[in-house]
Structures are given as C-alpha cells and as structure tokens.
Amino acid sequence: MNQLLLDDGWIDKVQQMTREEMNKSDSTNFVEILNKVEPRALDMVNDQTKTEILELIKSFLNDIIEV
C-alpha cells in the first residue's frame, strides 16, 4: 500500500502539507495538526489507488477468514 501512495506522489504531498500547516500554526500538537491535515490527505488519494488498496484489503481478509 505504501508503494502505491509513494508512486502516486501522495506521501510527498502530505508531508509538504503537514510542514505548511505546522509553519502557519502556533501548535505542534500532533492531534491538532492531524485533525487539520487528515481530511485533506484522504481526499487527495486518487480513485484508482483507493480501488487498488481496497482490493488488497479484501484479498487479505479473504485469505485469513474462512467463509
């Protein structure tokens, strides 16, 4: 999953967004920064990557759960 996000440039974008948020905010509190960055970061994951990650999760769950 990390590789998909890395290949898409998402990780670099989120790191940059986090740095910018920390620079403009007086707070260095992790939870406060996370609350500001997380919704935007989730929206930035492209649909193809979301689909691929969901398929990986489904496959993993199917392998460990007997139906």
Secondary structure, DSSP 8 states (H G I E B T S, - for coil): -HHHHHHTTHHHHHHHHHHHHHHH-S---HHHHHHHHHHHHHHHS-HHHHHHHHHHHHHHHHHHS--
